[in-house]
Amino acid sequence: MSLADDVFDALMAEVMAHADRFGHRQHIHLTWLAVRRYGTGTATAMISSGIQRTARYAGAPQKYNATVSRAWVELVGYHVASSDEDDFAAFADRYPALLDKRLLAHHYRASTLATAEARSGWVAPDLKPLPGTDEAVA
């Protein structure tokens, strides 16, 4: 295992110390911790690798989607950059849209996220750019 895997595992343990299951809120909490401590770029690689490894370990590698993972890190990173919240609950209260699993549907068609290209690498949004990016809609 790499240092990034160890850091991911430590962040995951921190999040799961206060939860009984890993749902969407915990995913956002994990991402928030990673972005705050390591920056959006490092968090993108760390979260993507860790989620992919976790999905493989759970026997469900098909559940991993590279575009979805990166898009969520980008969204959380955008809000972290404009926030001084040092408590996740306060951050979540300030940006409740992040707790809506359907948020990516404002940026991507479901058919786009279901492609092999989106599952294995980055695909730009095809409905509306992610906030804070100047990436054109595909």
Backbone bond lengths (Angstrom), bond angles and torsions (degrees), N, CA, C in turn:
res aa  C-N    CA-C-N  psi(-1)  N-CA   C-N-CA  omega(-1)  CA-C   N-CA-C  phi
1 M - - - 1.451 - - 1.521 110.06 -
2 S 1.314 115.55 149.28 1.458 121.02 -179.38 1.531 110.79 -92.03
3 L 1.316 115.35 170.81 1.451 120.75 175.51 1.527 110.11 -59.91
4 A 1.329 117.42 -40.33 1.466 121.22 178.70 1.529 110.69 -61.25
5 D 1.337 116.95 -38.94 1.471 120.35 177.10 1.518 110.24 -64.31
6 D 1.322 117.17 -41.95 1.465 121.37 178.67 1.527 110.72 -62.89
7 V 1.324 116.98 -42.82 1.461 121.34 179.65 1.525 109.56 -65.27
8 F 1.330 117.14 -45.03 1.462 120.92 177.36 1.521 109.98 -57.12
9 D 1.329 116.98 -47.95 1.464 120.72 -179.43 1.525 111.66 -60.53
10 A 1.330 117.67 -38.80 1.463 121.29 178.31 1.531 110.69 -66.62
11 L 1.323 117.48 -41.78 1.462 121.12 177.38 1.528 110.30 -64.40
12 M 1.326 115.90 -42.09 1.469 120.32 178.67 1.531 110.12 -61.50
13 A 1.322 117.61 -42.99 1.468 121.42 178.84 1.530 110.22 -62.72
14 E 1.315 116.58 -39.57 1.471 120.64 178.78 1.524 111.04 -62.18
15 V 1.316 116.69 -44.16 1.469 121.02 179.27 1.524 110.62 -67.26
16 M 1.320 116.78 -44.51 1.463 120.60 -174.65 1.529 113.14 -75.66
17 A 1.317 117.65 -11.26 1.468 120.35 175.88 1.527 111.05 -63.41
18 H 1.329 117.17 -19.98 1.464 122.23 -177.42 1.522 112.14 -119.26
19 A 1.317 117.60 18.30 1.464 120.71 -177.26 1.520 110.23 -142.05
20 D 1.309 115.71 154.27 1.462 119.40 177.59 1.524 112.48 -101.73
21 R 1.332 116.41 -9.31 1.470 120.22 175.94 1.524 108.83 -152.50
22 F 1.334 115.81 160.15 1.464 120.66 179.92 1.521 108.32 -98.88
23 G 1.313 114.74 93.68 1.458 121.18 177.80 1.521 110.51 -105.82
24 H 1.314 115.61 -166.49 1.459 120.40 -177.03 1.539 111.98 -61.98
25 R 1.325 117.45 -42.85 1.470 119.92 179.24 1.522 111.11 -58.37
26 Q 1.326 116.95 -40.76 1.462 121.09 179.82 1.530 110.52 -68.42
27 H 1.315 116.55 -36.31 1.470 120.63 176.61 1.543 109.56 -61.44
28 I 1.320 116.51 -44.51 1.467 120.62 179.38 1.529 110.02 -66.95
29 H 1.321 117.20 -39.65 1.468 120.93 177.60 1.531 110.29 -61.74
30 L 1.317 116.85 -47.24 1.466 122.16 177.29 1.524 110.45 -56.84
31 T 1.305 116.62 -46.33 1.460 121.89 -179.60 1.532 110.67 -64.81
32 W 1.322 117.07 -42.09 1.463 121.46 177.54 1.530 111.16 -58.47
33 L 1.332 116.14 -46.38 1.471 119.86 178.12 1.531 110.76 -59.62
34 A 1.327 116.29 -47.25 1.465 121.01 -177.52 1.529 111.44 -62.94
35 V 1.317 117.25 -44.25 1.470 121.05 -179.47 1.525 110.26 -65.50
36 R 1.317 117.29 -45.19 1.475 120.26 -178.68 1.525 111.67 -63.29
37 R 1.307 116.88 -39.25 1.460 119.80 -175.26 1.523 114.25 -86.16
38 Y 1.335 117.42 -29.90 1.470 119.78 -171.25 1.521 114.95 -126.58
39 G 1.333 118.02 -5.19 1.458 121.05 -178.40 1.519 111.33 88.62
40 T 1.306 115.64 159.45 1.463 121.09 -174.79 1.527 112.49 -64.42
41 G 1.326 118.02 -42.58 1.464 120.26 -178.67 1.516 112.57 -61.23
42 T 1.320 116.80 -50.04 1.462 120.74 179.37 1.521 110.35 -66.33
43 A 1.342 115.95 -39.99 1.468 119.76 179.41 1.528 111.20 -61.97
44 T 1.313 117.02 -37.66 1.469 120.02 179.25 1.525 110.50 -58.16
45 A 1.311 116.70 -50.61 1.468 120.47 -179.87 1.524 111.29 -65.12
46 M 1.327 116.79 -43.61 1.457 121.19 -176.72 1.529 111.75 -65.65
47 I 1.322 117.01 -47.80 1.463 121.10 -178.80 1.520 110.07 -66.49
48 S 1.315 117.25 -44.07 1.468 120.33 179.87 1.523 111.48 -60.11
49 S 1.305 116.46 -48.36 1.464 120.95 179.57 1.527 111.18 -63.53
50 G 1.328 116.10 -44.50 1.464 119.73 -178.32 1.513 113.19 -66.07
51 I 1.326 117.34 -42.36 1.472 120.69 178.71 1.525 110.18 -66.94
52 Q 1.326 116.87 -40.19 1.459 120.25 178.30 1.526 110.21 -63.06
53 R 1.312 117.27 -44.04 1.467 121.74 178.80 1.529 110.64 -64.06
54 T 1.324 116.74 -41.14 1.462 121.34 179.38 1.530 110.68 -64.02
55 A 1.315 116.99 -42.39 1.468 120.88 178.91 1.532 110.93 -63.38
56 R 1.337 116.44 -41.84 1.477 119.90 177.28 1.521 110.50 -62.14
57 Y 1.330 116.23 -45.59 1.465 121.74 -178.96 1.532 110.74 -61.55
58 A 1.332 116.52 -36.10 1.463 121.41 179.76 1.527 112.26 -78.53
59 G 1.328 116.82 -0.77 1.462 120.51 179.85 1.514 113.15 77.23
60 A 1.331 116.94 20.42 1.462 121.08 -178.78 1.523 111.00 -133.17
61 P 1.345 117.35 56.69 1.474 118.69 -177.24 1.525 112.98 -61.62
62 Q 1.312 117.65 -22.77 1.465 121.44 -179.87 1.530 112.14 -68.63
63 K 1.322 117.83 -15.10 1.463 120.52 179.83 1.528 112.49 -77.62
64 Y 1.326 116.87 -17.85 1.462 119.63 -179.59 1.524 110.09 -74.64
65 N 1.326 115.82 136.91 1.450 121.85 177.40 1.535 107.53 -136.95
66 A 1.325 116.36 113.28 1.465 121.47 -175.81 1.523 112.20 -60.71
67 T 1.312 117.54 -40.83 1.460 120.90 -179.31 1.520 110.88 -66.51
68 V 1.313 116.86 -44.35 1.470 120.51 179.05 1.529 110.16 -61.17
69 S 1.326 116.74 -46.10 1.463 119.75 -179.89 1.522 111.57 -59.48
70 R 1.315 116.83 -48.18 1.466 119.58 -178.53 1.524 111.21 -66.96
71 A 1.315 117.55 -40.95 1.470 120.40 -178.44 1.528 110.79 -60.35
72 W 1.332 117.17 -41.92 1.464 119.21 178.61 1.535 111.08 -65.69
73 V 1.310 117.62 -40.31 1.469 119.04 177.46 1.527 110.03 -63.36
74 E 1.319 117.04 -41.53 1.469 120.86 178.25 1.528 110.65 -61.36
75 L 1.317 117.54 -43.62 1.460 121.11 179.78 1.530 111.47 -64.05
76 V 1.321 116.38 -47.45 1.460 119.72 179.07 1.530 109.72 -63.64
77 G 1.326 116.78 -44.03 1.456 121.07 179.83 1.517 112.37 -59.01
78 Y 1.314 117.16 -40.49 1.458 121.54 178.35 1.529 110.52 -58.91
79 H 1.327 116.42 -44.97 1.464 120.54 -177.93 1.523 112.03 -75.22
80 V 1.316 117.76 -34.70 1.470 120.26 175.91 1.530 109.62 -61.19
81 A 1.320 116.93 -39.33 1.470 121.12 -177.88 1.525 112.08 -63.32
82 S 1.322 117.29 -25.96 1.469 119.70 -179.04 1.527 112.01 -106.89
83 S 1.319 116.46 17.86 1.458 121.38 -176.46 1.525 110.51 -129.53
84 D 1.303 115.44 147.17 1.457 119.41 173.57 1.529 110.55 -111.87
85 E 1.316 116.60 15.08 1.462 121.53 -179.54 1.524 109.58 -65.44
86 D 1.329 116.18 129.96 1.461 119.44 175.56 1.523 111.34 -112.45
87 D 1.333 115.59 12.61 1.459 122.91 177.16 1.525 107.65 -125.96
88 F 1.334 116.49 127.35 1.457 118.57 -175.42 1.521 112.09 -62.25
89 A 1.317 118.35 -40.84 1.470 120.10 -179.31 1.528 110.52 -59.44
90 A 1.322 117.35 -42.40 1.467 121.05 177.92 1.527 110.68 -65.08
91 F 1.340 116.87 -40.92 1.465 121.59 177.15 1.532 110.01 -60.97
92 A 1.337 116.90 -46.38 1.467 121.29 -179.59 1.525 111.31 -64.20
93 D 1.333 117.28 -36.59 1.467 120.31 176.82 1.527 111.07 -67.07
94 R 1.317 116.12 -34.84 1.473 120.55 -178.94 1.531 111.90 -74.14
95 Y 1.333 116.86 -32.58 1.469 122.07 -177.90 1.531 110.45 -126.48
96 P 1.326 117.59 65.58 1.469 120.37 -175.05 1.532 114.06 -63.71
97 A 1.324 118.04 -22.55 1.472 119.94 179.67 1.523 111.14 -60.59
98 L 1.344 117.58 -28.66 1.463 120.31 179.36 1.529 112.15 -65.31
99 L 1.314 116.94 -21.28 1.461 119.96 -179.87 1.527 112.54 -86.52
100 D 1.317 116.61 -0.54 1.464 121.92 177.19 1.528 108.94 -93.04
101 K 1.310 116.50 110.94 1.473 121.16 -178.56 1.518 112.22 -58.82
102 R 1.314 117.09 -20.73 1.469 120.72 -177.09 1.526 112.96 -85.96
103 L 1.324 117.96 2.21 1.466 121.50 -176.96 1.532 112.30 -56.24
104 L 1.324 117.23 -38.74 1.476 119.17 -179.14 1.527 112.55 -63.59
105 A 1.342 117.72 -20.62 1.463 120.95 178.83 1.533 111.83 -66.22
106 H 1.324 117.68 -15.59 1.467 120.83 174.68 1.528 110.96 -77.69
107 H 1.326 115.91 -18.30 1.459 121.46 -174.84 1.529 114.05 -112.49
108 Y 1.330 116.14 -26.09 1.471 121.66 -174.86 1.524 111.64 -133.19
109 R 1.300 115.28 143.62 1.467 120.41 166.69 1.527 107.52 -74.51
110 A 1.304 116.62 145.30 1.467 120.69 178.10 1.522 110.32 -58.88
111 S 1.313 117.11 -37.37 1.467 120.81 -179.28 1.531 111.29 -64.59
112 T 1.316 117.41 -31.48 1.468 121.08 177.97 1.522 110.06 -68.85
113 L 1.325 116.55 -45.58 1.469 119.95 -179.14 1.526 112.30 -68.69
114 A 1.312 117.34 -20.29 1.470 121.11 -179.57 1.527 112.92 -83.59
115 T 1.321 118.26 -6.12 1.462 120.44 -177.35 1.530 111.49 -73.23
116 A 1.312 114.95 155.75 1.468 120.70 176.17 1.527 110.02 -62.37
117 E 1.322 116.81 -35.08 1.461 120.75 179.29 1.526 111.07 -62.38
118 A 1.335 117.70 -43.54 1.468 121.69 179.59 1.526 111.13 -69.30
119 R 1.313 116.17 -34.68 1.463 119.41 -179.56 1.530 111.65 -69.17
120 S 1.322 116.86 -31.87 1.467 119.47 -173.62 1.531 114.33 -103.11
121 G 1.324 118.16 -13.80 1.457 120.52 -177.94 1.514 111.12 -160.59
122 W 1.314 116.40 -175.58 1.461 121.35 -176.88 1.512 111.65 -78.79
123 V 1.327 115.56 132.59 1.456 123.30 171.72 1.531 106.43 -125.47
124 A 1.308 116.45 128.39 1.465 121.00 -179.87 1.528 110.23 -65.74
125 P 1.331 116.80 151.53 1.465 120.31 176.46 1.523 111.16 -55.39
126 D 1.327 116.00 145.64 1.457 119.45 -179.42 1.534 112.69 -114.02
127 L 1.332 117.27 2.54 1.461 120.56 176.03 1.532 111.81 -115.00
128 K 1.306 116.06 -50.28 1.461 121.56 -177.20 1.514 108.19 -152.45
129 P 1.345 118.43 135.46 1.469 120.01 -179.60 1.521 111.42 -59.21
130 L 1.319 115.79 152.37 1.462 120.27 172.54 1.523 107.71 -68.32
131 P 1.338 118.26 145.21 1.462 119.01 -179.88 1.521 111.42 -61.61
132 G 1.325 114.23 144.19 1.457 119.58 178.32 1.518 114.73 81.75
133 T 1.311 117.07 1.57 1.461 119.68 177.43 1.527 108.92 -114.35
134 D 1.296 115.07 155.08 1.459 118.84 175.47 1.528 110.34 -109.35
135 E 1.327 113.91 17.03 1.457 120.11 -179.03 1.522 109.41 -68.69
136 A 1.293 117.33 130.15 1.440 122.16 179.38 1.523 110.28 -69.50
137 V 1.303 115.10 152.10 1.463 120.76 175.56 1.516 107.81 -71.67
138 A 1.343 115.03 133.87 1.470 120.66 -177.39 1.513 111.41 -68.03
